[in-house]
Amino acid sequence: MSDVEISEVLDLMRLVKKNFTLILIEHKISRITDLVGRLSVMHEGRLIAEGKPQEVLCEPLVRQVYWGREEVKCS
């Protein structure tokens, strides 16, 4: 999907998640971190990290796999 389409779908999901539990598969992790309460990251069919989005995004293996660098500071 395009960035515009992703934004529209995420807006709709914010409305729906008030009443339902959602399972979302997305490759652009940065687009969904403010939407989810729990984030699971898989690589080559294996779960490599799971938890609160900000904690998962700071995991060195996640940073290496998705952004090619783990040494970047994480907030």
C-alpha positions as CSV (number, residue, x, y, z in Angstrom):
1,M,0.0,0.0,0.0
2,S,1.0,3.6,-0.5
3,D,1.8,5.8,2.5
4,V,-1.6,7.6,2.1
5,E,-3.4,4.3,2.0
6,I,-1.5,3.0,5.1
7,S,-2.5,6.2,7.0
8,E,-6.1,5.8,6.1
9,V,-6.1,2.1,7.2
10,L,-4.4,3.0,10.4
11,D,-7.0,5.7,11.2
12,L,-9.7,3.1,10.7
13,M,-7.9,0.6,12.9
14,R,-7.6,3.1,15.7
15,L,-11.4,3.4,15.7
16,V,-11.9,-0.4,15.5
17,K,-9.4,-1.3,18.2
18,K,-11.6,0.4,20.8
19,N,-14.0,-2.6,20.6
20,F,-11.9,-5.5,19.2
21,T,-8.5,-7.1,19.5
22,L,-6.5,-6.8,16.3
23,I,-3.7,-8.8,14.9
24,L,-1.7,-6.9,12.4
25,I,1.1,-8.0,10.1
26,E,3.1,-5.0,8.8
27,H,6.6,-4.7,7.4
28,K,6.9,-1.0,8.1
29,I,7.3,-1.3,11.9
30,S,7.6,2.5,12.4
31,R,4.1,3.0,11.0
32,I,2.4,1.0,13.7
33,T,4.3,1.6,16.9
34,D,1.8,4.2,18.2
35,L,-1.1,1.9,17.3
36,V,-0.1,-1.3,19.1
37,G,0.3,-2.1,22.8
38,R,2.4,-5.2,22.1
39,L,4.8,-5.9,19.2
40,S,6.2,-9.2,18.0
41,V,9.0,-9.2,15.5
42,M,9.8,-12.3,13.4
43,H,12.8,-12.9,11.2
44,E,13.2,-15.9,8.8
45,G,10.2,-17.6,10.5
46,R,11.4,-17.2,14.1
47,L,10.2,-14.9,16.8
48,I,13.2,-12.6,17.7
49,A,11.6,-10.1,20.0
50,E,8.2,-9.5,21.7
51,G,6.9,-6.9,24.2
52,K,6.2,-3.2,24.4
53,P,6.9,-1.5,21.0
54,Q,9.6,0.9,22.3
55,E,11.4,-1.9,24.1
56,V,11.3,-4.2,21.1
57,L,12.6,-1.5,18.7
58,C,15.6,-1.0,21.0
59,E,16.6,-4.7,20.9
60,P,20.0,-5.0,19.1
61,L,18.9,-8.0,17.0
62,V,15.8,-6.2,15.8
63,R,17.8,-3.1,14.9
64,Q,20.4,-5.2,13.1
65,V,17.8,-7.2,11.1
66,Y,15.5,-4.4,10.1
67,W,17.8,-1.4,9.8
68,G,21.2,-3.1,9.3
69,R,22.7,-1.5,12.4
70,E,22.4,-2.1,16.1
71,E,24.8,0.5,17.4
72,V,22.4,3.4,16.9
73,K,21.2,4.9,20.2
74,C,17.7,4.0,21.2
75,S,15.5,6.2,23.2
